[in-house]
Amino acid sequence: MKNKKKLEINYKQEIKKLLIIFACLIGYDLISIWAFNC
């Protein structure tokens, strides 16, 4: 049960990272890129 919770947190962090990278590559949201220092 404890491990499942940890995996869930890691999963969410990975999704967040992918979204940040995606936003940086597209260059769609300049404020987001500046905020994340891409």
C-alpha positions, 0 to 999 in steps of 0.5 A: 500500500505504501509503495503504491502511494509512492509510485503515484507521486513519482508518476505525477512528477514525471507527467509534470516534467514531460509537460514542462519539457513539451511547453519548452520545446514548443515555445508556446507559453513564453512566461512558462518557459521563462519561469522554468528556465528552459 
